[in-house]
Amino acid sequence: MLTVRAARLDDLGVIVKLERYCFPPEVAFGRQRWHYLLSHAKGRTLLLHDDREQLMGYLCLLEHKGWDRLVIQTLAIHWRVRRQGWARRLLEQVIAHGREQGWGAVRLEVADGNEEALPLYRRLGFRAQQRLPDYYGRGQHAHRLVLALREPAASVRARKAV
Ligand SMILES: CC(C)(COP(=O)(O)OP(=O)(O)OC[C@H]1O[C@@H](n2cnc3c(N)ncnc32)[C@H](O)[C@@H]1OP(=O)(O)O)[C@@H](O)C(=O)NCCC(=O)NCCS
């Protein structure tokens, strides 16, 4: 059984290590980026640990008040515990919390060839909003996906009018 807790700055080293294993070098966030995310960014990082306190995964989330969106910066699960529903659970936690707090949507970017992540996001209801050519480098296209957390005001008005 894994446990979830909020990341602290002293988790930096192990997070960067797992990031290097989970993403190709041209895509992986470096130490500096993670330092910023853990110390200054508005948002939070959730960590998954096993019973020996080994890092088994993380999800980093930023809050963009101006856009009324939560933005998932990165998500990765250690290969030893993949396909056991842990990424889905972390995302469900973010979605439920976002709804409770009244956020409009959750947004993320995903590489077109990511055959593990695309079905995960689709099954949770994320839909493509924008194509991002060469987003991860030349020929490495991506899509921006969005999950609305609130109904658009127009459809709420239309329903109330019936
Ligand atoms: C993508 C990733 C986070 C998925 O983590 P996970 O904990 O293994 O995913 P889950 O067990 O929660 O899977 C939930 C659903 O996602 C889909 N999925 C996950 N892994 C899959 C795979 N290898 N092949 C096909 N579908 C997959 C399935 O629909 C799955 O549901 P199911 O097991 O009931 O069929 C993990 O593979 C990973 O860390 N990959 C490397 C980093 C990465 O690409 N991160 C995403 C960046 S956008």
The ligand as an ORCA input file, in Angstrom:
! r2SCAN-3c Opt
* xyz 0 1
  C       1.531      7.485    -17.501
  C       1.774      6.932    -16.099
  C       1.834      8.127    -15.120
  C       0.593      6.012    -15.726
  O       0.746      5.620    -14.373
  P       0.048      4.294    -13.779
  O      -0.025      4.453    -12.300
  O       0.723      3.103    -14.310
  O      -1.416      4.398    -14.420
  P      -2.740      3.723    -13.815
  O      -2.408      2.381    -13.264
  O      -3.420      4.692    -12.907
  O      -3.586      3.514    -15.160
  C      -4.889      4.040    -15.315
  C      -5.291      3.816    -16.758
  O      -4.370      4.452    -17.648
  C      -4.188      3.651    -18.831
  N      -2.818      3.094    -18.871
  C      -1.858      3.194    -17.929
  N      -0.732      2.568    -18.349
  C      -0.996      2.072    -19.580
  C      -0.226      1.329    -20.521
  N       1.030      0.969    -20.271
  N      -0.829      0.990    -21.700
  C      -2.107      1.347    -21.977
  N      -2.896      2.049    -21.098
  C      -2.335      2.412    -19.926
  C      -5.206      2.516    -18.699
  O      -6.417      3.016    -19.224
  C      -5.280      2.366    -17.195
  O      -6.450      1.737    -16.740
  P      -6.491      0.123    -16.645
  O      -5.223     -0.318    -15.952
  O      -7.744     -0.117    -15.828
  O      -6.579     -0.352    -18.060
  C       3.095      6.093    -16.014
  O       3.085      5.141    -17.055
  C       4.367      6.919    -16.108
  O       4.883      7.417    -15.105
  N       4.899      7.088    -17.364
  C       6.136      7.861    -17.574
  C       5.947      9.339    -17.309
  C       4.799      9.923    -18.118
  O       4.645      9.664    -19.314
  N       3.967     10.755    -17.447
  C       2.812     11.406    -18.063
  C       3.243     12.702    -18.645
  S       1.905     13.531    -19.492
*
